[in-house]
Amino acid sequence: MMIRKGGPADVQAVLGMFDSAVAWLTERGRTGQWGSEPFSTDPARIESVSRQAGEGGMRIAEVGGEPAGCIVVGAAMPYVPSPVEPELYVQSLVIDKRFAGQGVGAALLGWAREEAAGRGVGVLRVDCYAGDDGNLVKYYERMGFSRTLAFKVGEWPGQILEMRISRDAS
């Protein structure tokens, strides 16, 4: 697996990753996280992925030369409380369902942890969907994050999690 910097040329591949995740969730009746419509047909989601691709915090994991997952890091999202100390925030993480179970998410989160340490920040934060069976929150806990604050955006239930970073781990 290789992790490389992402950019505008990756927008279609990342939209495809989201589309595969949405289809997988929809097949299981779990539309609360991202809805049931493909990201690639939603102008607001296309704009969001395009903006993130141009901001410098996007990384793409490739498996066998194919884009398999994407992480975007940067500043905290506007709907969560501001950080109380310097941090790196996982704004987005998505894995193409064709590559599920191959450690793509863990590798991308490992890259983010190393990036935070390299920047000398003490915390890596992420928020995620906390509805349904809570499996997404449990996933982040297995990856070394701890729950900090539950929140809602409208009716969407979210959970903020954080990972303490050793500043000498870089």
Buried (B, 14 or more C-beta within 10 A) or exposed (E): BEBEEBBEEBBEBBBBBBBBBBEBBBEEEBEBBBEEEBBBEBEEBBEBBEEBBEEEBBBBBBBEEEBBBBBBBBEBBEEBEEBEEEBBBBBBBBBBBEBBEBBBBBBBBBBBBBBBBEBEBBBBBBBBBBBBEBEBBEBBBEBBBEEBEEBEEEEBBBBBBBBEBEBEEE
